[in-house]
Amino acid sequence: MLAPLTAPDADPEAFVATFHDWVRDKTLGGLPIDVARYAHVPDGPGTLLIGFEGDYAIDLSTGVSCLRYTLKRENQGSVAELVSLAIGRLQQAAAQLTADAGTEVDLTQVTVRIADKLVAPNTDEGRQLVQADVVAAATAALGLAEPEVAFGTLDPRDPITIVVSGATTRAL
């Protein structure tokens, strides 16, 4: 789950202290474990907060700085339920990032990646299988009006990537 920062060229090193504070204070719930710096890796994860249930990152893989949440442990439920859960955690982290670091996240566009190829292979059939659930969950969670949908890479070796964007109908 990715959402761009409003400062697209933000330095991921600037968030190391913020992520350490989140670990120390257990700000986001769950079990935070550690913070790792990968800013030296081109198009990499930038700064990563590793947690038991999921990871948070200032991600550079798309060419712009994004806030990323990766759901790792709670994989029981429908695609729509899991996308809603991940978006909720992304929204919480976005609000906390704004409060703690003054950095805003553009939640009118989220990129959903489903890495489990048994649940959702990156094929025409797999994309059709999950598209409606992903779009419905993102639209409801983010309050998007008339969402636009785009697919990332169609290479079956890559995870399904769905970008959902649109104007929001409420304050985020």
C-alpha positions as CSV (number, residue, x, y, z in Angstrom):
1,M,0.0,0.0,0.0
2,L,1.6,3.2,-1.1
3,A,0.6,6.9,-1.0
4,P,2.8,9.7,-2.2
5,L,4.1,12.4,0.1
6,T,3.1,15.9,-0.9
7,A,6.9,16.6,-0.9
8,P,7.8,14.1,-3.7
9,D,11.6,14.4,-3.2
10,A,11.6,14.1,0.6
11,D,14.8,12.7,2.1
12,P,14.0,9.4,3.8
13,E,16.8,10.0,6.2
14,A,14.7,12.8,7.7
15,F,12.2,10.2,9.0
16,V,14.7,8.0,10.9
17,A,14.2,9.8,14.2
18,T,10.4,9.9,13.7
19,F,10.2,6.2,13.1
20,H,12.4,5.5,16.2
21,D,10.0,7.6,18.2
22,W,7.1,5.5,16.9
23,V,8.9,2.3,18.0
24,R,9.8,3.7,21.4
25,D,6.3,5.1,22.0
26,K,4.4,2.3,20.3
27,T,2.6,5.0,18.4
28,L,0.9,2.9,15.8
29,G,0.0,-0.1,17.8
30,G,1.1,-3.6,17.0
31,L,4.6,-4.7,17.7
32,P,7.2,-2.4,16.2
33,I,10.6,-4.0,16.1
34,D,13.3,-1.8,14.5
35,V,14.1,1.0,12.1
36,A,16.4,0.3,9.1
37,R,18.0,2.8,6.7
38,Y,18.1,1.9,3.0
39,A,18.3,5.4,1.6
40,H,21.6,4.4,-0.2
41,V,19.7,1.8,-2.3
42,P,18.5,3.4,-5.5
43,D,14.7,3.1,-5.9
44,G,14.6,1.2,-2.6
45,P,12.6,1.2,0.6
46,G,14.3,4.4,1.9
47,T,13.7,4.3,5.7
48,L,11.8,1.2,7.0
49,L,10.0,0.7,10.3
50,I,9.9,-3.1,10.7
51,G,7.0,-4.4,12.7
52,F,5.6,-7.9,13.5
53,E,2.2,-7.3,11.9
54,G,3.4,-4.9,9.2
55,D,6.1,-2.6,8.0
56,Y,6.0,1.1,7.3
57,A,8.5,2.9,5.0
58,I,9.3,6.1,3.3
59,D,9.6,4.3,0.0
60,L,11.5,5.5,-3.1
61,S,10.6,2.7,-5.4
62,T,8.2,4.7,-7.6
63,G,10.6,7.6,-8.2
64,V,8.8,9.8,-5.7
65,S,8.8,9.6,-1.9
66,C,5.8,7.7,-0.7
67,L,4.5,6.4,2.6
68,R,4.2,2.6,2.4
69,Y,2.5,0.1,4.6
70,T,2.9,-3.6,4.0
71,L,0.5,-6.0,5.8
72,K,2.4,-9.1,6.8
73,R,0.6,-11.1,9.5
74,E,-3.1,-10.5,9.4
75,N,-3.9,-12.3,6.2
76,Q,-7.2,-13.8,7.1
77,G,-10.2,-12.3,5.5
78,S,-11.4,-11.2,2.1
79,V,-9.4,-9.0,-0.2
80,A,-11.7,-6.1,0.6
81,E,-11.3,-6.6,4.3
82,L,-7.5,-6.8,4.1
83,V,-7.3,-3.8,1.8
84,S,-9.5,-1.8,4.2
85,L,-7.3,-2.9,7.1
86,A,-4.1,-1.8,5.3
87,I,-5.6,1.5,4.2
88,G,-6.7,2.2,7.8
89,R,-3.1,1.6,9.0
90,L,-1.7,3.7,6.2
91,Q,-4.2,6.6,7.1
92,Q,-3.1,6.3,10.8
93,A,0.6,6.5,9.9
94,A,-0.1,9.4,7.5
95,A,-1.8,11.4,10.2
96,Q,1.0,10.6,12.6
97,L,3.6,11.6,10.0
98,T,1.9,14.9,9.6
99,A,1.7,15.5,13.3
100,D,5.2,14.4,14.1
101,A,7.2,15.5,11.1
102,G,5.0,18.0,9.4
103,T,5.0,15.9,6.2
104,E,1.7,15.4,4.5
105,V,0.6,12.3,2.6
106,D,-1.6,12.5,-0.5
107,L,-4.4,10.0,0.3
108,T,-6.3,10.7,-2.9
109,Q,-4.1,8.2,-4.6
110,V,-3.1,4.8,-3.2
111,T,-1.3,2.0,-4.9
112,V,-2.3,-1.4,-3.7
113,R,0.0,-4.4,-4.3
114,I,-1.1,-7.9,-3.6
115,A,1.9,-10.0,-3.4
116,D,0.2,-13.4,-2.7
117,K,0.1,-14.9,-6.1
118,L,-2.0,-17.9,-4.9
119,V,-4.8,-15.5,-4.0
120,A,-4.2,-13.0,-6.9
121,P,-1.9,-14.0,-9.7
122,N,-1.0,-11.1,-12.0
123,T,-3.0,-12.3,-14.9
124,D,-6.1,-10.9,-16.6
125,E,-8.2,-13.4,-14.6
126,G,-6.4,-12.5,-11.3
127,R,-6.8,-8.8,-11.8
128,Q,-10.5,-9.2,-12.6
129,L,-10.9,-11.3,-9.5
130,V,-9.6,-8.6,-7.1
131,Q,-10.2,-5.3,-8.9
132,A,-13.8,-4.7,-7.7
133,D,-12.9,-5.5,-4.0
134,V,-9.8,-3.3,-4.1
135,V,-11.6,-0.4,-5.7
136,A,-14.6,-0.7,-3.3
137,A,-12.4,-0.9,-0.2
138,A,-10.2,2.0,-1.3
139,T,-13.1,4.2,-2.3
140,A,-14.9,3.6,1.0
141,A,-11.9,4.0,3.2
142,L,-10.6,7.1,1.5
143,G,-14.0,8.7,0.6
144,L,-13.2,8.9,-3.1
145,A,-15.7,10.2,-5.6
146,E,-15.7,8.5,-9.0
147,P,-12.4,6.7,-8.5
148,E,-10.0,6.2,-11.4
149,V,-8.3,2.8,-11.7
150,A,-5.0,1.9,-13.3
151,F,-2.9,-1.2,-13.3
152,G,0.8,-1.3,-12.7
153,T,3.0,-3.9,-14.4
154,L,1.2,-6.7,-16.2
155,D,4.2,-9.0,-15.9
156,P,2.9,-12.2,-14.3
157,R,6.2,-12.4,-12.3
158,D,5.3,-9.2,-10.4
159,P,2.5,-8.7,-7.9
160,I,-0.8,-7.3,-8.9
161,T,-0.6,-3.5,-8.6
162,I,-3.7,-1.4,-8.7
163,V,-3.6,2.4,-8.4
164,V,-6.9,3.9,-7.2
165,S,-7.2,7.7,-7.3
166,G,-9.8,10.4,-7.3
167,A,-11.1,13.5,-5.5
168,T,-12.1,12.9,-1.9
169,T,-15.6,13.6,-0.7
170,R,-14.4,14.3,2.9
171,A,-11.5,15.6,4.9
172,L,-8.8,13.0,5.4
